[in-house]
Structure formats: C-alpha cells, structure tokens
C-alpha cells in the first residue's frame, strides 16, 4: 500500500515521508464496517457458505475480520494468490478452495471493475452493491461496462430480497 501513497505523492507533487507511506495500511485497523454489513452477513451465514476474495494482505484482513463477526468458510487474499483483482486467478483460487464452479456461486461485491467485470467473464452470477448510487463517475476505480445480474443499494436490501431479513 505504500506504493499507493507514493503515487498520491507523484500525482499531487509531494514526497511522502516513511510514516506517510505506511499510513494507509496502518489506517485499515480503524476502518469501520458499513452499517448493514454485520447483520446481513449473519443472515447469509445462516443459510449459505460465505467466502471473501479480498484485494489485501493477510495481516491487513486480520484487522477487518473480527469486525465482520462471522466465520468465513474461505478467505482468499491478494497476498495468498500473488495477484490483485481483477485478475481471474483470485477467483480461480476461490473456486478450488470452495470446490464449486461458477454455476454454484453468487458473487456479491461493490466494485464493478475489480469484482463484477472479472466475475461475469468467468460465468458467475453477480450482485452489485451500488453504494455510489446517484453519484457521478466510477469513484476510485476504472470505469467498466460490466453488468451485474442484480443491483442493490446495500446488503440489507439483498437479504430482504432473499427472504432472510
């Protein structure tokens, strides 16, 4: 993540200090969950196996995992795979670990670019959690024309549609 801060420095014309270079990764320990996440994950876990495919290292995910309060059946991190999404390899590792192919998995994600686009290319059914609804642009990710099977504003809406709320 220090490379991200270095890039900020290049873009904004400043030289980050060593402390600043590590500040983004260090801040992850304090990132809260979205307000709907914990309740929705608990509802989903009651009926389904849950897996995470995360674009983060194991030690950084360890900060977030306790806040999510469910035990995931599989956790696939970028560090374990040696690649970042949108690489299809991250998804292939998840398929192998879960023992399921794309036809048995519903991929639920916020990033069209990092998640929905590669998942659709691999044949997964996808739900896009569009937390940017009504906002212009693609946020901090590259634009994409990927289309999910379903778009919801939050995970509570998804669990309601699934009859779990």
C-alpha positions in Angstrom: 0.0 0.0 0.0 3.0 2.3 0.3 3.1 2.3 -3.5 -0.4 3.8 -3.5 0.8 6.7 -1.2 3.9 7.1 -3.5 1.5 7.5 -6.4 -0.5 10.1 -4.5 2.7 12.0 -4.0 3.5 11.9 -7.7 0.0 13.0 -8.7 -0.2 15.7 -6.0 3.5 16.8 -6.3 4.8 15.9 -2.8 7.3 13.4 -1.4 5.7 11.3 1.3 7.6 10.6 4.5 8.2 7.0 5.6 5.4 7.4 8.1 3.0 8.7 5.4 4.0 5.8 3.1 2.8 3.3 5.8 -0.2 5.4 7.0 -2.8 3.9 4.5 -2.1 0.3 5.6 -2.0 1.3 9.2 -5.3 3.1 8.9 -7.1 -0.1 7.9 -7.2 -1.3 11.5 -9.6 1.7 12.2 -11.9 1.3 9.2 -15.4 0.6 10.3 -17.7 -1.8 8.5 -20.7 -0.5 6.6 -23.7 -0.3 8.9 -25.6 -3.0 7.0 -22.7 -5.5 6.7 -22.6 -7.3 10.1 -26.4 -8.1 10.2 -26.5 -9.1 6.6 -23.5 -11.4 6.8 -25.0 -13.1 9.9 -28.3 -13.6 8.0 -26.5 -15.0 4.9 -24.2 -17.3 7.0 -27.4 -18.9 8.5 -28.1 -20.4 5.1 -25.0 -20.2 2.9 -21.3 -20.8 2.9 -19.5 -17.4 2.8 -16.2 -16.6 1.2 -14.2 -13.4 0.8 -12.0 -12.6 -2.1 -10.0 -9.6 -0.9 -7.5 -7.3 -2.6 -5.5 -7.1 0.6 -2.7 -8.9 2.5 -3.5 -11.4 5.3 -2.2 -9.2 8.1 -4.4 -6.3 7.0 -7.5 -8.5 6.6 -6.9 -9.7 10.1 -7.9 -6.2 11.3 -11.2 -6.3 9.5 -12.2 -9.9 10.1 -13.2 -9.5 13.8 -15.4 -6.6 12.9 -17.4 -8.7 10.4 -18.3 -11.1 13.3 -18.9 -14.2 11.1 -16.6 -17.1 10.4 -16.0 -17.3 6.7 -15.7 -20.7 5.0 -12.9 -19.4 2.8 -10.7 -16.2 2.8 -8.7 -15.6 -0.4 -6.4 -12.6 -0.2 -4.3 -11.0 -2.8 -1.3 -12.0 -0.8 -2.2 -15.7 -0.9 -2.8 -15.6 -4.7 0.1 -13.3 -5.6 -2.3 -11.1 -7.7 -4.9 -8.4 -7.3 -8.4 -8.4 -8.7 -9.5 -8.0 -11.4 -7.1 -11.0 -12.0 -9.2 -14.1 -12.7 -6.7 -16.1 -10.7 -8.2 -14.7 -7.4 -11.5 -16.2 -8.4 -9.9 -19.5 -9.6 -8.3 -20.0 -6.2 -11.7 -19.4 -4.6 -13.3 -22.0 -6.9 -10.7 -24.6 -6.0 -10.9 -24.0 -2.3 -14.7 -24.0 -2.2 -15.0 -27.0 -4.5 -17.6 -25.2 -6.6 -17.6 -23.9 -10.1 -19.1 -20.6 -11.2 -22.6 -22.1 -11.7 -22.9 -22.7 -7.9 -21.6 -19.3 -6.7 -23.3 -15.9 -6.3 -20.7 -13.1 -6.2 -21.7 -10.1 -4.3 -19.4 -7.1 -4.5 -19.2 -3.3 -4.5 -16.6 -2.8 -7.3 -17.8 -3.1 -10.9 -14.2 -3.0 -12.1 -12.4 -5.3 -9.6 -15.2 -7.8 -9.0 -18.3 -7.7 -11.2 -16.3 -7.5 -14.5 -14.0 -10.5 -13.9 -16.7 -12.5 -12.2 -19.0 -12.1 -15.2 -16.2 -13.1 -17.6 -15.8 -16.3 -15.5 -19.6 -17.0 -15.7 -20.6 -16.1 -12.2 -23.9 -14.7 -11.3 -23.3 -11.3 -9.7 -25.0 -8.8 -7.3 -23.6 -5.3 -7.4 -23.8 -3.4 -4.1 -24.0 0.1 -5.5 -23.1 2.3 -2.6 -22.4 5.1 -5.1 -26.0 5.3 -6.4 -26.7 8.8 -7.7 -23.1 9.8 -7.8 -21.3 10.7 -11.0 -18.3 8.6 -12.2 -16.8 5.3 -11.1 -15.2 6.5 -7.9 -11.7 5.4 -7.2 -11.8 2.6 -9.8 -11.5 2.5 -13.6 -14.8 2.6 -15.5 -16.3 -0.6 -16.9 -19.3 -1.6 -18.9 -19.8 -4.8 -16.8 -23.4 -5.5 -15.9 -24.5 -7.3 -12.8 -27.5 -9.7 -12.6 -28.9 -7.6 -9.8 -28.1 -4.2 -8.3 -28.9 -3.3 -4.7 -28.0 -0.2 -2.6 -26.9 -2.2 0.4 -26.6 -5.7 1.8 -29.8 -5.3 3.8 -31.8 -5.0 0.6 -30.1 -8.2 -0.7 -31.1 -10.2 2.4 -34.7 -8.8 2.2 -34.9 -9.9 -1.4 -33.6 -13.3 -0.5 -36.2 -13.6 2.3 -33.6 -13.7 5.1 -34.3 -10.4 6.8 
